Amino acid sequence: MREIILDTETTGLDPDGGDRIVEIAALEIVNGVLTENKFHYYINPERDMPDSAFKVHGISEVFLNDKPTFNYVADLFLNFIGEDPIVAHNADFDIRFINSELERVGRSPIGDDRVIDTLALARRKHPGASNSLDALCARYGIDRSRRSKHGALIDSEILAEVYSELKGGRQTSLIFSSSKEARRIKPARALGRRGGVLPSYLNPDDVRRHAIFVEMTCGRSLWFCYAYRNDDLTR
């Protein structure tokens, strides 16, 4: 089961009004485990950066001047996500922006049927509570200290942990630290040594029949000779 954790940063709130994507990140999860595969680009929006957006994510127009346009990364992005389910927080926002960019470069939109909205999942699981990404991190004890500002890559990494919690509990591989090193996990309690050899449930006739079967099937192998060198095996 392959899923894609997705997040974007933009110049504003309205793709129909001319706002554009400035950062896009997609992380791969296979069978609930985060892999090393990721897609991450800063995007030149070919327009100015409003102060209101800059205060949210800290991505400046100057920083984006030499970055690729969405047209350059569109096919790379589509190849990465394939046909797999996409997981996003407040997914309608991100998908509207991505589909707007895809339409602009003549590509087919992403269908709603393949999108999983973690905000909707959280609202069903915690009705009446705050279900922002920060609130969910606080509820599940997820470290968000590295998130001084919004960022598509950082938020995707955090969302991977939140998504796992929403599904029932984090996998060890979904635990992050700012240094990318795994956190120390308390080792499992070692099992004690068995007190002695367990008794066999085979009787001598079972052993003899098995030995004859092995000889007929494989010949007198080294194992056969070693195991039965003192036996008088007859047919």
Solvent accessible surface area in square Angstrom, and as a share of the most:
residue,aa,sasa,rsa
1,M,134,0.60
2,R,59,0.22
3,E,7,0.03
4,I,0,0.00
5,I,0,0.00
6,L,0,0.00
7,D,21,0.11
8,T,6,0.04
9,E,13,0.06
10,T,10,0.06
11,T,1,0.01
12,G,19,0.18
13,L,142,0.71
14,D,61,0.32
15,P,6,0.04
16,D,129,0.67
17,G,61,0.59
18,G,32,0.31
19,D,22,0.11
20,R,25,0.09
21,I,0,0.00
22,V,0,0.00
23,E,4,0.02
24,I,0,0.00
25,A,0,0.00
26,A,0,0.00
27,L,7,0.04
28,E,15,0.07
29,I,2,0.01
30,V,54,0.31
31,N,105,0.54
32,G,15,0.14
33,V,59,0.34
34,L,25,0.12
35,T,48,0.28
36,E,171,0.77
37,N,80,0.41
38,K,110,0.47
39,F,13,0.05
40,H,53,0.24
41,Y,68,0.26
42,Y,67,0.25
43,I,1,0.00
44,N,30,0.15
45,P,5,0.03
46,E,114,0.51
47,R,76,0.28
48,D,76,0.39
49,M,21,0.09
50,P,36,0.23
51,D,107,0.56
52,S,80,0.52
53,A,8,0.06
54,F,86,0.36
55,K,145,0.61
56,V,70,0.41
57,H,12,0.06
58,G,30,0.29
59,I,13,0.07
60,S,34,0.22
61,E,79,0.36
62,V,120,0.69
63,F,88,0.37
64,L,2,0.01
65,N,95,0.49
66,D,120,0.62
67,K,51,0.22
68,P,38,0.24
69,T,41,0.24
70,F,1,0.00
71,N,94,0.48
72,Y,141,0.54
73,V,0,0.00
74,A,0,0.00
75,D,67,0.35
76,L,80,0.40
77,F,0,0.00
78,L,49,0.24
79,N,119,0.61
80,F,33,0.14
81,I,1,0.01
82,G,30,0.29
83,E,153,0.69
84,D,34,0.18
85,P,34,0.21
86,I,0,0.00
87,V,0,0.00
88,A,0,0.00
89,H,31,0.14
90,N,70,0.36
91,A,3,0.03
92,D,91,0.47
93,F,51,0.21
94,D,4,0.02
95,I,9,0.04
96,R,91,0.33
97,F,1,0.00
98,I,0,0.00
99,N,32,0.16
100,S,23,0.15
101,E,2,0.01
102,L,0,0.00
103,E,136,0.61
104,R,114,0.41
105,V,28,0.16
106,G,65,0.63
107,R,81,0.30
108,S,87,0.56
109,P,96,0.60
110,I,8,0.04
111,G,33,0.31
112,D,119,0.61
113,D,139,0.72
114,R,45,0.16
115,V,34,0.19
116,I,46,0.23
117,D,39,0.20
118,T,0,0.00
119,L,24,0.12
120,A,35,0.27
121,L,47,0.23
122,A,0,0.00
123,R,145,0.53
124,R,169,0.62
125,K,96,0.41
126,H,37,0.16
127,P,105,0.66
128,G,92,0.88
129,A,47,0.36
130,S,72,0.47
131,N,11,0.06
132,S,56,0.36
133,L,16,0.08
134,D,59,0.31
135,A,24,0.19
136,L,0,0.00
137,C,1,0.01
138,A,64,0.49
139,R,88,0.32
140,Y,40,0.15
141,G,59,0.57
142,I,6,0.03
143,D,58,0.30
144,R,92,0.34
145,S,94,0.60
146,R,41,0.15
147,R,35,0.13
148,S,109,0.71
149,K,98,0.42
150,H,80,0.36
151,G,11,0.11
152,A,0,0.00
153,L,35,0.17
154,I,57,0.29
155,D,6,0.03
156,S,0,0.00
157,E,12,0.06
158,I,0,0.00
159,L,3,0.02
160,A,0,0.00
161,E,0,0.00
162,V,0,0.00
163,Y,8,0.03
164,S,6,0.04
165,E,28,0.13
166,L,19,0.09
167,K,111,0.47
168,G,67,0.65
169,G,32,0.31
170,R,70,0.25
171,Q,85,0.38
172,T,88,0.51
173,S,54,0.35
174,L,2,0.01
175,I,39,0.20
176,F,25,0.10
177,S,24,0.16
178,S,87,0.56
179,S,70,0.45
180,K,126,0.54
181,E,122,0.55
182,A,91,0.70
183,R,77,0.28
184,R,231,0.84
185,I,89,0.45
186,K,181,0.77
187,P,112,0.71
188,A,97,0.76
189,R,202,0.74
190,A,88,0.69
191,L,155,0.77
192,G,71,0.68
193,R,236,0.86
194,R,173,0.63
195,G,89,0.86
196,G,46,0.44
197,V,151,0.87
198,L,115,0.57
199,P,104,0.65
200,S,88,0.57
201,Y,213,0.81
202,L,111,0.55
203,N,77,0.40
204,P,116,0.73
205,D,74,0.38
206,D,54,0.28
207,V,57,0.33
208,R,99,0.36
209,R,160,0.58
210,H,91,0.41
211,A,0,0.00
212,I,34,0.17
213,F,127,0.53
214,V,18,0.10
215,E,25,0.11
216,M,133,0.59
217,T,86,0.50
218,C,91,0.54
219,G,31,0.30
220,R,145,0.53
221,S,40,0.26
222,L,163,0.81
223,W,123,0.43
224,F,1,0.00
225,C,57,0.34
226,Y,157,0.60
227,A,47,0.37
228,Y,24,0.09
229,R,154,0.56
230,N,134,0.69
231,D,69,0.36
232,D,114,0.59
233,L,29,0.14
234,T,90,0.52
235,R,199,0.73
